[in-house]
């Protein structure tokens, strides 16, 4: 792609950036050459702005390894070994590495990000498509994923995590901000989030779920430990915990929100180590370890806590 002065000016760049283009650019200059020149001159933000305005290309940059201060590439990056960037790592399409992907600044790809090891971003981590790592995924800023997320180890975010598709995490999910998942959310270990957790489908954890605000799932919620929230707990179908289920003071626990009341016994069961306080809806299945009639269930009222 070639960019003319009038073409760039039509995008209404900042005055300082346009002056740089007039001084350093040439009419009909190559798109990627201009991105490289901006990065080389320390104008990484301007390079990112240019990529946002003019979009990705089908170019492919294939390398054995990649180490740089920053890179803004309009096409796809394919690296046989690892990627180590001191600042910003951005690609218009995909980023794939046979080793780890690490950047001291943001990592942004218009499509997929895939690593045969781990992914670490010193700031925001943003994949327009799928985000996959054989090891862990971690960012010191927000994590956004426009497709499905897969992490062999932990998923850790110092801010919010937003996943349009489903998430499969081999070990723990730890986040300081809110976590939103368009489909199912599954962690092989604990889910420890200091804000709200919402999933369009179900939530499953191999250890406890501990939520700093509300916990919500369109389907069921299952934990091999406890299910704890500082706010409300809401499930469209069943709730199952090997230990306790506990909502925050003054908040309720709701199961079967998307199930007919006459189907609660089959599809809105509530099972825990002991009967939860504040159970507002759902079919109390009981606690097998403590109940003298483990197969006997009692129905929780939909408008008030069971007695």
N, C-alpha and C positions, 0 to 999 in steps of 0.2 A: 504494500500500500504506500502511495506517495501522498505527502501532505503539502498543500500550498499555503501561503500566508493568508489568503482570503478564507480558505477552508478552516484553518485554525482560529482565525479571528471570529468567524461565525459562531464558534462555541463559547464565545465571551470569556476568554481566559483573564486572569488577573493582570493588571498593568505590568507588574514586574516580570511575570512569566512571559508575557508577549514581547516585552523588550528583549528578554534573553533570546527568544526565538528569532527575532529580527536580526540580532547581532550574530548569532551562531548558526542559525538555520539557513537553508537555501530553498528557493522555490522548487517544488516537486521533490523534496527530500524524502528519503526512505523512513517509514514509520519506526521500525525497530532501531535503525541507526539513531533516530532522534531520541528514543527512549534511553538507549545506551549513553548518549551524550549527556542527557540530563542527569542520569545516575552518576556518571563519572565526574560531573561538576557539583555533586552534592545536592542536587535538586530532586531528591527522591519523591517528595510529595507532588511536585509538578509532573513527574513521570507517571505516578499513580493516577493523577487527575487526567492526564492525556489518555491513558489506557481506559479509564472509565468512560471518557467521552467517545472514543473511536472504536472501542470494543476489541475482542480477540481476533487472532488470525489462525490459520491452520498450520503455521510454522512449527517445526519440531527441533528442539535443541537437545541432542543426545551427547552425553558426556560420561567419562569414567568416574569422575568425582567432581564436586562443585564446592568451592570455598571462596567467599567474596565478602566485601563489606555490605553490599546490597545488590539485588537484581530485580529488574522489572522486565518480564518477557511477555510478549503479546500472545505467544502460542503455548505449546506444551513443553514441559521440562521432563526429560527422562534420564536418570542418573543411575549408572550401574552400581556404584557404592553409595556413600552417604552425602548429605547436603549439610553444610555448615555455613551459615550466613550471620554476620555480626549484627546487621540491622534488618531491613525489610526484605522479605521473600514474597514475590508476587508473580503469578502467571495468569494469562488470560484464559487458559484452558486447564489442563491437568498438571499435577506435580506427582511424579512417581520416582521412588528411590529404592535401590536394593539394600540400602543401609538405613541409618537413622536420618531424620529431618529435624534440624535444629536452627532456630533463628532468634537473635536477640530482640528483634522487633516483631512486627505482625507477620503472619503467614496467611496469604490470601490466594485462592485458586478459583477461577470461574467455574470449574467443574470438579473432578475428583482429586483428593489427596490420598496417596497410598504409600505406605512405608513397610519394608520388610523387617524393620526394627521399631523404634519409637518415634513419636512426634512431640516436639517441645517448642512452644512459642513464648517468647518473652513478653508478648503483648497479646493482641487478639489473634484468634485462629478461626479462619472463615473458609469453608469449602462450599462451593455452590452445588456440588453433587455429593457423592459418598465420601466418607472419611474413614479410612481403614489403617490400622497399625497392628503388626504382629505382637508388639510389646505394648507399652502404655502410651496414653495421650494426655498431655498436660499443657496448660496455658495460664499465664499470669493475668490475662484479660478474659473477655468473653469468648465462648466457643460457639460457633454457629455451623450447622450442617444442613445442607439443602436436600440430602438424601438419607441413607442409612449410615449409622455409625457402628464400627466394630473395633474393639480394643481387646487384645489378648490379655493384657494386664489391667492396671487401674485406668480410670478416667478421672482426672483432677482439674478443676477449674477454680481460679481465684475470684471469678465473677459469675455471670449467668451462663447457662448452657441451653441452647435451643436446637432441637433436632427435628427436622420435618418428617422423617421416616421413623424407623424403629432403631433401637439401640441394644447391642449385645456386648456386655463388658465382662471380661474373664474374671476379674477380681473386684475391687471396691470402686464405688462411685462416690467421690468427695467433691463438694462444691460449696462456695460461700454465697453464691447468688441463687436465683430461682432456676429450676430445671423444668423444661418443657419438652415433651416428646409426642410427636404426632401419632405414633403407633405404639407398639409394645416396648417396655423398658425392662431389661433383664440384667442383673448383676450376679456374678458367681459368689461375691462376698457381700459386704455391707453397703447400704446406701445411707450416706451421712451428708445431709444438705441443710444449710443454715437458713433456707428460705422455703418457698412453696415448691412442691413437686407435683406436676400434672402429666398424665399420659392419656392419650386418646384410646388406647387399648389397655392391656393389663400391666401390672407392675409385679416383678418377682425378684426376690433377693435370697442369696444363699446364707445370709446372716441377718442381723437386725436392720430395720428401716427406722431411721431417726431423722425427723423433719422439723426444721425450725419454725415453720408456719403451717400452711394447710397441705394435706396429702389427698390427691384426687386421681381416680382412674375410671375410665369409661367402662372397663370390664372389671375383673377382680384384682385383689391385692393378696399376695402370698409371701410369707417370710419364714425362714427357718429359725429366726430368733423372735424378737419383739417387733411390734409395729407401734411406733411412738410419733406423736405430732404435738407441737405447741398450739396448733389450731385445730380445725375440724378434720375428720377422716371421712372421705366419701368414696364409695365404690358403686359402680353400676351393677355389679353382680356380687360375688362372695368376698369375704374377708377370712384369711387363714393365717394364724401365727402359732408357732410352737411355744412361744412364751406369752406375754401379755399384749393386749391391745389397749392403748391409752391415748386419749385426745387431751388437748389443753384444757385448763380450768375454764368452765363456762361454755365449752364447745361440745358438740355431739359427735357420735359415730353413726354413720349411715351406710348400710348395705342394701343392695337391691333397688337402687334408685332408678335403674332402667329395666326393671323386671316387674311384671304384674304381681300383685300381692299374693294371689292364689298359686303362684309359681315359686314363692320364696323358699319353700322347703327343698326344692331341687336346685335352684339357681341363685339363691341369695343366702347361703349358709354363712354363719359366723362361728369360727372355731378359734379358741385361744386357751392358754393355760388356766385362765379363770375368766369368769363372766365380766365383760368390760362395763365399767361405769359409763353412763351417758349413751347407752346403745339405743338409738332412736328408731332404727328400722333394720329389717333382716330377720333371718331365722336362726336363733341361737342353737347351734349344733351341740354345744357343750364342750367340756374338757375331759378327754378320755381318761386322763391320769387321776382325776379327782371325782368324777361322776360315778354314782353307783349304778346308773343306767346309761352307759355310754352311747347307746343307740337311740336314746329318747331325746327328742328335740322339743323346745318350746318356742313359740312365736313371739317376737318382739313387736310391740305396738308401733305403728308407723308415726304416731303423733306424740308419744311420750315414752320415757325410758321404761323398760320392763321392771317389774317388782320381783 
